[in-house]
Amino acid sequence: MAIVAVSIALRFVTTSPLWLDEALSVNIASLPLGDIFDALRQDGHPPLYYVALHGWMAIVGDSDIAVRSLSGVFAVATLPLAWIAGRRRAGAAGGAATLLVMSIAPYSLRYATEARMYAMASFLVLAAWLIADDLRVRSDGRRWATLAVLTGGVLLTHYWALYLGLAAVCVLAWRWWRHGARTEALRIGTALATGAVLFLPWLPSFLDQVAHTGTPWGTATRPTRAAVELAGGLGGGETFAEGLLFGFAVLVLALVGLCLVEVRGTTIRLDLATAGTVRGEMVLAGLTLAIGLAAGAATDATFVARYAAVLMPLLLVAAGVGLAGFPSPWPRRLLASALVLLAGVGALFNVIDDRTQGADVAAVIDDRSEPEDLVVFCPDQLGPSTLRSLTVEIDAVAVPALDRPERIDWVDYADRNRSANASDVGAAILERAADGAIWLVDAGTYRTYEDLCPELRAVLGAARPSNEVVLAPDSAVFEPATLTRYDP
């Protein structure tokens, strides 16, 4: 219980300033409620989390700790659900093991401390899964209505829930056809369908986003790359060995939970035909990932570990059952101790690692800029996190639109950036700066900006040869940046 208590506290602790996505969440949620929906058409996400954050900030404020605490609350609320799920599948040992795995997983800690919708999505999915599990065995009008509401809620929280819903329909259809589970399929299927109706008012915005936003900052992900991304995400990052080891250990434990058929003394027996204990969880998680990657391949949309928030709780439940299946006491305790040690590294990184250099950039500009200076962001994605930390009143624009980048317009993003002319953009920047210094905040590795930002640096350097790199990029930071000052 001490480990669980510490993990609860760590769901509210990180020292990093808000990075791009978090700053976007806050900037959108800060709008008047009616304007949030229009802003999201440019952002590419469904509205429920932003509406919830809007209300949350009205109560607790908009500091970094305040805006992140909403995710922390959802992450803590997920823990008792994990205990219930594990207990249902593997008794008291399963409940304890699943609670442990869910508590210590660096993935859960990361998105508990991030002002994004992922902790909320995981909570809604696990709650819906438990309700659907109840409906499998008995009819209950209140549970049916609750599942419908939870279904609509998760669909309006993250779009990968659409893949989860499609996977669930496939599983229900299979059970009806293969096992004659007609009543079960109809009971759960009608609740899912009714919940999907709640998504219909948002459907026109979703279709517009599909046509014009997507993930222009990334490309389709190969299955092998997705496996490494998923394992790294589970462990808190693939940049350090402990994170990958933890992630792959959890995936192996989930497979053990799927295939474990017998424990006798210090011996466990696995059957590749799989046991029925967590078959539903694993099939649903695997099918959701497969559908999502296939859709990404068809639309050139990328996959990152945070998108797995809709399937991650199912994997962690299966891993908890797998851990509980190990012979007791010493093999299970030894394995649990190893998991805690590996997870501790990811937890430490989550507390101390900076996710952005935006605050460092802002500190230099605050200290050295003059009121007539101009801050230029290339790409615009460096703008929201930096502007959030900036305290001086100063003109700031993003390339190529040359507007203030409080938010990012993802509509036809790649086409707009690749068609921009660096000479024209540079001339407009020089004219706007007039006799003030230009502070260029840039990073040359962002997709769709590969040519524009280097060319802009050349244009500004030719016009203002007296310049210096004031702040170098830190490769250890998730969102690094270079700050260059061009003297007037």
Secondary structure as UniProt FT lines:
FT   HELIX           2..10
FT   TURN            11..12
FT   HELIX           20..29
FT   HELIX           33..43
FT   HELIX           48..60
FT   HELIX           64..104
FT   HELIX           106..112
FT   HELIX           118..137
FT   HELIX           141..155
FT   TURN            156..157
FT   HELIX           160..179
FT   HELIX           182..197
FT   TURN            198..199
FT   HELIX           200..202
FT   HELIX           203..212
FT   TURN            216..217
FT   HELIX           223..235
FT   TURN            238..239
FT   HELIX           241..259
FT   STRAND          260..264
FT   TURN            265..266
FT   STRAND          267..270
FT   TURN            272..273
FT   HELIX           279..299
FT   HELIX           305..310
FT   HELIX           312..324
FT   TURN            328..329
FT   HELIX           330..352
FT   HELIX           358..368
FT   TURN            371..372
FT   STRAND          374..378
FT   HELIX           380..382
FT   HELIX           383..389
FT   STRAND          395..398
FT   TURN            399..401
FT   TURN            411..412
FT   HELIX           413..418
FT   HELIX           422..433
FT   TURN            434..435
FT   STRAND          438..442
FT   TURN            444..445
FT   TURN            447..448
FT   TURN            450..451
FT   HELIX           452..463
FT   STRAND          467..471
FT   TURN            475..476
FT   STRAND          482..486
//
